[in-house]
Amino acid sequence: MMLLAATVLRRGYGLQQSNARASLRCARSATSRIDEWRQASGFQNAGAPAVVDDAARAPAVVGAAAPKRKKAKRLRHHRNPLSAQASQPAQLEDDWPRAAFADVTKPLTVDVGCALGGWCVASSQDSTRNFLGLELRPEAVVRAQKSSRDLANCAFLQCNANVDLKRLMGDLAQSSAPLERVCVQFPDPHFKQKHRKRRVCTPEFAATVSDAVCAAGASIYVASDVLDVAEEMRARFAALGELRLDGDYDENNWLRQSPLAVQTERERAVLAGLGATSTADCVYRALFVPRGK
């Protein structure tokens, strides 16, 4: 009996395999005929299965999650100003100051190292003045220009201040733009000793700013939450005999209050105690004017 049962099972299993192979041959034959018909009808990729865009065909579902947005490109916080690319002079059109401002005769403030331009944009609410932001990073300038697109008294230039500032000041003077103030607010500290040569306030930079300020009867405002950086900037301008400190100073010879109507985002964060551990929760300021003023 057991032998007979095993024989029956083997025959049944063989029959199932035969049926499966026959079904597969029929399916392949049907697919082949469909492919021939699709080719004869002008379809491409006859053997490929049809691709259905379910997202496009499916009706909108109330409360369905919105598609994820593409993340914005991260903005670099640092750029080496001494690199070959960053050391190239800026490409500017002729008489760019008159193209930048609707009325170039308004008192002008130049913000060196303006980052995303938030301070310039906020300050431009004072329509009686012009504001020009200078920034080394091209990506930051693009964002700043977008935020000031509808402002007639706010403009931004992508340039290296240590390379282009003297030329820019000359262009502004030729365009009869009355310089009122140059600001250097919270510049990149470049903490590492080997990178300190990258700091913006070099002796040559200080001399260039001083010449322009003295010629226009303007002022220079510097600020930082890094004591070493602030002391260096103050020393650079103090070393120039044609400038003097102006304003109310504390016992450590730092300006007590900012002369500006608007605070930068960095300044607000520092004064709120949100500064990094490498900085103090206070701002070191200094204001210089021509000695004869």
MIBAPA-901686 format. One line per 5 residues: their letters; for each residue z, y, x of N, C-alpha, C. Coordinates in steps of 0.02 Angstrom, whole numbers, plus 50000, padded with zeros to 5 digits. Layout:
N
A> Z:Y:X:Z:Y:X:Z:Y:X; ... .
//
This chain:
293
MMLLA> 50000:49940:50042:50000:50000:50000:50000:50063:50043; 50041:50063:50094:50044:50122:50137:49978:50134:50172; 49944:50080:50192:49879:50088:50224:49828:50117:50176; 49830:50095:50115:49783:50120:50064:49796:50194:50050; 49860:50214:50047:49877:50284:50034:49852:50329:50090 .
ATVLR> 49860:50307:50153:49838:50347:50210:49763:50355:50209; 49727:50303:50189:49654:50308:50186:49632:50358:50134; 49665:50358:50077:49648:50406:50023:49660:50477:50046; 49717:50488:50081:49733:50556:50104:49681:50581:50154; 49659:50537:50200:49609:50557:50250:49544:50576:50216 .
RGYGL> 49525:50536:50167:49462:50552:50131:49468:50619:50094; 49528:50632:50063:49536:50696:50028:49534:50755:50075; 49566:50747:50133:49566:50802:50182:49495:50816:50208; 49457:50762:50220:49388:50771:50243:49346:50805:50190; 49358:50788:50126:49320:50820:50072:49335:50894:50069 .
QQSNA> 49399:50914:50079:49417:50985:50078:49382:51022:50135; 49381:50993:50195:49347:51026:50250:49273:51034:50237; 49243:50983:50208:49171:50987:50192:49157:51042:50143; 49200:51046:50091:49191:51100:50041:49199:51169:50072; 49248:51176:50118:49260:51241:50150:49199:51261:50191 .
RASLR> 49170:51212:50229:49111:51228:50269:49052:51246:50225; 49046:51213:50170:48991:51229:50124:48999:51299:50095; 49060:51317:50078:49073:51384:50051:49058:51437:50102; 49075:51423:50165:49062:51472:50218:48988:51481:50228; 48949:51424:50225:48876:51429:50233:48846:51469:50176 .
CARSA> 48872:51459:50116:48846:51497:50058:48861:51571:50066; 48922:51586:50089:48941:51657:50098:48897:51690:50150; 48884:51653:50207:48842:51682:50258:48771:51692:50233; 48748:51643:50194:48680:51649:50167:48674:51708:50120; 48726:51719:50079:48725:51775:50032:48727:51841:50071 .
TSRID> 48769:51843:50122:48773:51903:50163:48707:51918:50197; 48674:51866:50222:48609:51875:50254:48559:51903:50205; 48559:51877:50143:48512:51902:50093:48527:51975:50076; 48591:51993:50072:48610:52063:50056:48588:52109:50113; 48596:52085:50176:48575:52125:50233:48500:52137:50232 .
EWRQA> 48463:52086:50215:48390:52094:50212:48371:52145:50158; 48406:52141:50102:48391:52189:50048:48408:52260:50069; 48467:52270:50104:48488:52337:50125:48439:52365:50177; 48414:52322:50223:48366:52346:50272:48300:52365:50239; 48279:52324:50191:48217:52340:50156:48223:52403:50114 .
SGFQN> 48284:52419:50093:48295:52478:50052:48307:52541:50094; 48308:52533:50160:48316:52592:50203:48387:52606:50224; 48436:52562:50211:48504:52573:50232:48511:52559:50307; 48558:52595:50340:48572:52583:50409:48636:52542:50416; 48643:52511:50475:48702:52469:50488:48711:52418:50433 .
AGAPA> 48657:52379:50422:48658:52334:50364:48716:52284:50367; 48733:52262:50428:48785:52211:50432:48855:52240:50430; 48862:52306:50433:48928:52336:50435:48955:52345:50365; 49019:52336:50355:49048:52346:50289:49048:52419:50271; 49043:52433:50208:49043:52502:50184:49112:52532:50197 .
VVDDA> 49113:52595:50221:49175:52630:50235:49190:52678:50178; 49246:52670:50147:49265:52711:50090:49320:52758:50111; 49310:52823:50101:49361:52873:50117:49409:52877:50058; 49461:52837:50061:49509:52836:50005:49543:52903:49996; 49554:52940:50051:49587:53004:50045:49544:53053:50007 .
ARAPA> 49477:53048:50017:49432:53095:49984:49423:53075:49911; 49422:53009:49895:49409:52987:49827:49471:52986:49783; 49529:52977:49815:49589:52971:49775:49607:53037:49744; 49630:53037:49681:49650:53100:49649:49713:53127:49683; 49722:53193:49677:49781:53225:49707:49844:53200:49673 .
VVGAA> 49893:53186:49713:49957:53161:49687:50008:53217:49691; 50038:53231:49635:50088:53284:49633:50147:53263:49675; 50170:53309:49719:50227:53295:49762:50210:53256:49825; 50145:53243:49836:50127:53205:49895:50138:53248:49958; 50155:53216:50013:50167:53252:50075:50103:53283:50101 .
APKRK> 50108:53346:50124:50050:53381:50151:50032:53351:50219; 49968:53354:50237:49948:53328:50302:49982:53367:50359; 49998:53333:50413:50032:53364:50468:49987:53416:50502; 50017:53472:50518:49979:53524:50552:49975:53510:50627; 49922:53532:50656:49914:53524:50727:49963:53569:50763 .
KAKRL> 49999:53542:50811:50049:53582:50847:50014:53635:50889; 50045:53695:50889:50019:53748:50930:50028:53732:51004; 49981:53755:51043:49984:53743:51115:50045:53777:51144; 50082:53740:51184:50143:53768:51212:50127:53822:51263; 50163:53877:51258:50151:53933:51303:50191:53924:51367 .
RHHRN> 50157:53929:51423:50191:53924:51487:50236:53984:51498; 50296:53970:51523:50344:54025:51534:50333:54058:51602; 50299:54024:51647:50290:54051:51714:50217:54045:51735; 50197:54092:51777:50132:54087:51810:50139:54120:51878; 50112:54088:51928:50118:54114:51996:50074:54175:52004 .
PLSAQ> 50102:54235:52012:50062:54295:52020:50026:54300:52087; 50045:54256:52133:50014:54258:52199:49957:54208:52207; 49943:54171:52153:49888:54123:52157:49821:54159:52161; 49771:54124:52185:49705:54155:52193:49677:54179:52127; 49685:54140:52074:49659:54160:52010:49695:54220:51981 .
ASQPA> 49761:54221:51987:49800:54276:51959:49792:54340:52000; 49769:54334:52061:49762:54393:52105:49696:54428:52096; 49653:54403:52053:49588:54435:52041:49598:54498:51999; 49563:54553:52014:49569:54614:51974:49546:54602:51902; 49578:54635:51856:49560:54628:51785:49491:54658:51772 .
QLEDD> 49454:54625:51727:49389:54650:51707:49398:54695:51646; 49387:54760:51654:49398:54808:51601:49335:54849:51588; 49325:54867:51526:49267:54908:51508:49279:54980:51530; 49226:55018:51534:49231:55088:51553:49270:55126:51500; 49313:55171:51522:49353:55213:51478:49391:55170:51427 .
WPRAA> 49422:55116:51452:49458:55071:51408:49517:55104:51371; 49550:55156:51399:49605:55185:51360:49583:55214:51292; 49524:55245:51291:49500:55274:51227:49478:55219:51179; 49459:55162:51206:49441:55105:51163:49504:55070:51137; 49559:55075:51175:49620:55040:51156:49659:55077:51102 .
FADVT> 49657:55143:51102:49698:55182:51056:49654:55229:51014; 49675:55237:50951:49638:55283:50907:49646:55355:50929; 49705:55372:50955:49718:55439:50980:49752:55432:51048; 49713:55440:51101:49738:55428:51168:49784:55483:51192; 49788:55538:51155:49829:55595:51177:49903:55589:51158 .
KPLTV> 49922:55536:51124:49992:55527:51106:50032:55505:51167; 50096:55523:51171:50138:55500:51227:50136:55424:51234; 50129:55400:51296:50117:55329:51308:50176:55296:51344; 50195:55238:51320:50243:55195:51354:50207:55132:51377; 50215:55115:51440:50185:55055:51469:50240:55004:51480 .
DVGCA> 50233:54946:51449:50282:54892:51455:50254:54838:51501; 50281:54834:51562:50257:54786:51612:50291:54718:51600; 50250:54667:51591:50278:54600:51575:50299:54596:51503; 50252:54610:51458:50268:54616:51386:50275:54549:51351; 50259:54494:51384:50263:54427:51353:50219:54425:51290 .
LGGWC> 50247:54406:51233:50208:54401:51171:50200:54468:51135; 50226:54521:51165:50214:54588:51138:50257:54608:51080; 50311:54571:51066:50353:54587:51009:50384:54655:51013; 50406:54675:51072:50438:54740:51079:50387:54796:51067; 50328:54790:51094:50276:54842:51085:50257:54848:51011 .
VASSQ> 50249:54792:50978:50229:54793:50907:50283:54826:50865; 50346:54807:50878:50401:54836:50840:50408:54911:50855; 50400:54929:50917:50407:55000:50936:50350:55043:50909; 50292:55012:50897:50234:55050:50873:50242:55074:50801; 50298:55056:50769:50313:55085:50704:50322:55161:50709 .
DSTRN> 50338:55184:50769:50338:55256:50783:50266:55277:50795; 50235:55302:50744:50163:55317:50747:50146:55378:50790; 50197:55413:50815:50184:55472:50857:50173:55453:50930; 50180:55388:50946:50174:55367:51015:50126:55307:51021; 50100:55298:51082:50059:55239:51098:50099:55192:51142 .
FLGLE> 50084:55127:51136:50119:55076:51174:50068:55028:51204; 50073:55018:51270:50027:54974:51306:50067:54919:51340; 50052:54856:51323:50086:54799:51354:50042:54767:51406; 50070:54752:51464:50035:54718:51518:50067:54650:51528; 50026:54598:51531:50052:54530:51537:50005:54488:51580 .
LRPEA> 50035:54445:51621:49996:54404:51667:49965:54343:51634; 49999:54313:51585:49977:54251:51555:49924:54264:51501; 49864:54238:51507:49812:54250:51457:49831:54227:51387; 49864:54169:51382:49882:54142:51316:49930:54189:51279; 49976:54220:51316:50023:54266:51286:49987:54329:51262 .
VVRAQ> 49938:54353:51300:49901:54413:51281:49861:54401:51217; 49832:54342:51211:49793:54325:51151:49838:54329:51089; 49897:54301:51094:49943:54304:51037:49966:54375:51023; 49979:54413:51076:49999:54483:51066:49945:54524:51033; 49883:54513:51054:49827:54550:51024:49818:54533:50951 .
KSSRD> 49830:54471:50932:49826:54452:50862:49878:54488:50821; 49938:54495:50847:49992:54528:50810:49982:54603:50804; 49940:54632:50847:49930:54705:50846:49860:54723:50821; 49827:54676:50789:49757:54686:50770:49748:54747:50725; 49795:54761:50681:49789:54816:50634:49827:54879:50656 .
LANCA> 49849:54881:50718:49887:54938:50743:49843:54983:50786; 49842:55047:50770:49799:55093:50806:49833:55122:50868; 49899:55111:50875:49936:55141:50931:49969:55088:50975; 49943:55027:50973:49972:54972:51013:49915:54930:51041; 49917:54918:51107:49864:54879:51139:49895:54837:51195 .
FLQCN> 49858:54784:51215:49881:54738:51267:49824:54724:51316; 49843:54716:51379:49795:54699:51431:49821:54639:51470; 49776:54593:51485:49793:54536:51529:49776:54556:51600; 49828:54563:51641:49817:54585:51710:49878:54568:51752; 49871:54575:51816:49925:54567:51864:49947:54637:51884 .
ANVDL> 50008:54657:51865:50030:54725:51878:50031:54742:51952; 50045:54692:51994:50046:54705:52066:49976:54713:52096; 49925:54696:52056:49856:54704:52078:49823:54763:52044; 49834:54772:51980:49795:54819:51940:49831:54883:51921; 49896:54888:51930:49933:54944:51902:49909:55012:51928 .
KRLMG> 49895:55017:51993:49873:55081:52020:49808:55104:51987; 49761:55057:51978:49698:55074:51945:49709:55092:51872; 49752:55055:51838:49765:55070:51768:49796:55139:51759; 49842:55157:51802:49872:55223:51797:49821:55277:51810; 49775:55265:51856:49722:55314:51868:49676:55321:51808 .
DLAQS> 49659:55265:51776:49616:55268:51716:49651:55306:51660; 49715:55294:51651:49752:55329:51599:49755:55404:51611; 49765:55422:51674:49767:55494:51691:49699:55527:51679; 49645:55492:51696:49578:55520:51685:49562:55526:51611; 49592:55484:51570:49580:55487:51498:49627:55535:51462 .
SAPLE> 49666:55572:51501:49714:55621:51473:49766:55587:51430; 49785:55526:51447:49839:55492:51411:49906:55513:51442; 49948:55548:51406:50011:55574:51435:50063:55518:51442; 50075:55497:51504:50124:55445:51517:50194:55472:51504; 50231:55436:51463:50300:55456:51446:50351:55410:51480 .
RVCVQ> 50336:55345:51484:50385:55299:51513:50351:55235:51535; 50378:55205:51590:50359:55139:51612:50422:55095:51606; 50415:55038:51574:50471:54992:51563:50458:54926:51599; 50511:54901:51631:50511:54833:51659:50573:54799:51630; 50563:54761:51577:50619:54733:51540:50622:54656:51548 .
FPDPH> 50676:54633:51576:50690:54561:51583:50631:54524:51615; 50612:54546:51675:50556:54511:51709:50577:54442:51730; 50527:54401:51745:50540:54333:51769:50584:54336:51831; 50643:54304:51829:50689:54311:51886:50669:54271:51948; 50629:54218:51939:50611:54176:51996:50673:54162:52039 .
FKQKH> 50718:54122:52012:50782:54111:52043:50778:54080:52113; 50733:54034:52123:50730:54000:52188:50714:54049:52244; 50748:54040:52300:50739:54086:52356:50666:54089:52379; 50633:54031:52380:50563:54029:52403:50515:54062:52354; 50537:54074:52292:50494:54104:52241:50510:54178:52229 .
RKRRV> 50558:54206:52263:50577:54275:52251:50521:54324:52269; 50477:54303:52312:50420:54346:52330:50373:54355:52270; 50382:54316:52218:50340:54322:52158:50366:54375:52109; 50424:54401:52121:50452:54450:52074:50408:54511:52070; 50406:54540:52010:50358:54594:51997:50376:54658:52033 .
CTPEF> 50441:54673:52040:50460:54738:52067:50463:54736:52143; 50405:54737:52174:50400:54740:52247:50405:54813:52269; 50415:54826:52333:50415:54896:52357:50349:54931:52340; 50293:54896:52345:50228:54927:52330:50223:54943:52255; 50248:54898:52213:50248:54911:52141:50291:54972:52125 .
AATVS> 50350:54976:52154:50394:55033:52141:50362:55098:52162; 50328:55098:52219:50295:55159:52243:50239:55180:52196; 50200:55131:52171:50145:55146:52125:50172:55176:52060; 50225:55146:52032:50254:55172:51971:50283:55241:51983; 50317:55250:52039:50348:55315:52054:50296:55370:52059 .
DAVCA> 50240:55357:52091:50187:55407:52097:50162:55428:52028; 50150:55379:51985:50124:55395:51919:50175:55433:51877; 50238:55412:51882:50291:55444:51842:50303:55515:51865; 50304:55525:51930:50315:55593:51956:50257:55639:51939; 50197:55613:51941:50139:55655:51924:50138:55675:51851 .
AGASI> 50166:55632:51807:50165:55646:51735:50231:55673:51709; 50283:55675:51751:50348:55697:51728:50378:55647:51679; 50366:55583:51691:50389:55530:51646:50454:55499:51672; 50470:55438:51648:50531:55403:51669:50517:55329:51679; 50563:55296:51714:50558:55224:51727:50622:55192:51702 .
YVASD> 50615:55142:51659:50672:55106:51631:50667:55033:51652; 50721:55008:51683:50723:54938:51704:50785:54905:51673; 50778:54842:51655:50834:54805:51624:50827:54731:51638; 50884:54698:51647:50885:54626:51657:50955:54600:51641; 50959:54537:51622:51024:54505:51614:51043:54464:51675 .
VLDVA> 51002:54467:51727:51016:54433:51791:51035:54488:51841; 51097:54487:51862:51124:54541:51905:51083:54550:51968; 51065:54495:52000:51027:54500:52063:50960:54534:52052; 50927:54518:51998:50862:54549:51983:50871:54624:51967; 50921:54640:51928:50932:54710:51910:50950:54752:51971 .
EEMRA> 50993:54724:52015:51012:54761:52076:50951:54772:52120; 50907:54722:52124:50848:54729:52166:50802:54784:52139; 50791:54785:52073:50747:54836:52043:50777:54905:52053; 50843:54911:52041:50875:54976:52050:50870:55000:52122; 50879:54954:52169:50875:54973:52239:50804:54994:52259 .
RFAAL> 50754:54960:52231:50684:54978:52247:50670:55051:52229; 50689:55071:52168:50673:55139:52146:50721:55191:52176; 50783:55170:52189:50830:55217:52219:50811:55233:52291; 50775:55187:52323:50754:55199:52392:50700:55253:52398; 50669:55269:52342:50616:55320:52341:50649:55388:52331 .
GELRL> 50640:55433:52378:50675:55498:52376:50656:55542:52318; 50599:55530:52286:50577:55575:52233:50606:55558:52164; 50649:55507:52160:50677:55486:52096:50753:55492:52097; 50783:55499:52037:50855:55500:52030:50874:55464:51965; 50935:55439:51962:50961:55407:51902:50973:55459:51848 .
DGDYD> 50963:55440:51786:50973:55486:51730:51011:55449:51675; 51057:55484:51641:51093:55454:51585:51167:55444:51600; 51201:55409:51555:51273:55397:51560:51285:55327:51590; 51320:55324:51647:51328:55262:51684:51402:55242:51686; 51414:55176:51691:51482:55150:51694:51507:55149:51766 .
ENNWL> 51566:55119:51776:51596:55118:51843:51556:55077:51893; 51513:55032:51869:51471:54992:51913:51401:55021:51921; 51393:55082:51897:51330:55119:51904:51273:55087:51864; 51290:55061:51804:51240:55036:51758:51239:55079:51695; 51179:55091:51670:51171:55133:51611:51206:55100:51551 .
RQSPL> 51247:55139:51516:51288:55111:51461:51245:55092:51401; 51197:55133:51383:51156:55121:51324:51082:55124:51342; 51043:55085:51306:50971:55087:51317:50941:55151:51288; 50893:55181:51322:50860:55241:51296:50806:55224:51245; 50795:55160:51232:50741:55138:51188:50767:55127:51117 .
AVQTE> 50725:55140:51069:50745:55133:50999:50745:55061:50976; 50708:55017:51011:50701:54947:50991:50725:54903:51048; 50762:54851:51032:50783:54801:51082:50732:54744:51085; 50725:54716:51144:50683:54657:51150:50719:54596:51122; 50682:54543:51108:50713:54482:51083:50763:54454:51134 .
RERAV> 50746:54458:51197:50790:54434:51249:50855:54474:51250; 50851:54539:51243:50911:54580:51244:50957:54564:51185; 50928:54555:51126:50968:54538:51068:51003:54471:51078; 50967:54423:51106:50996:54357:51117:51053:54360:51168; 51043:54397:51222:51095:54402:51273:51157:54435:51246 .
LAGLG> 51149:54490:51210:51206:54526:51183:51242:54486:51130; 51208:54437:51100:51240:54394:51050:51273:54334:51083; 51272:54331:51150:51304:54276:51185:51262:54213:51190; 51196:54220:51181:51152:54161:51182:51113:54156:51247; 51134:54192:51298:51099:54188:51361:51109:54122:51395 .
ATSTA> 51064:54105:51441:51070:54042:51478:51131:54045:51524; 51152:53988:51549:51212:53985:51591:51201:54021:51657; 51138:54031:51677:51125:54065:51740:51126:54140:51733; 51138:54166:51674:51140:54238:51662:51206:54258:51632; 51220:54322:51634:51281:54348:51603:51266:54371:51533 .
DCVYR> 51319:54376:51492:51310:54399:51423:51313:54475:51419; 51278:54507:51464:51274:54580:51463:51207:54599:51495; 51187:54661:51483:51123:54686:51508:51136:54740:51559; 51102:54735:51616:51108:54784:51670:51047:54830:51665; 51060:54895:51657:51006:54943:51645:51008:55001:51695 .
ALFVP> 50950:55031:51705:50946:55092:51745:50886:55132:51722; 50894:55198:51723:50840:55243:51703:50829:55294:51758; 50767:55299:51782:50750:55345:51835:50702:55399:51809; 50711:55459:51834:50666:55515:51819:50650:55551:51884; 50597:55591:51886:50582:55629:51947:50641:55674:51966 .
RGK> 50654:55681:52029:50713:55717:52052:50713:55789:52028; 50656:55819:52022:50655:55889:52000:50658:55898:51925; 50663:55843:51887:50661:55848:51814:50731:55860:51787 .
//
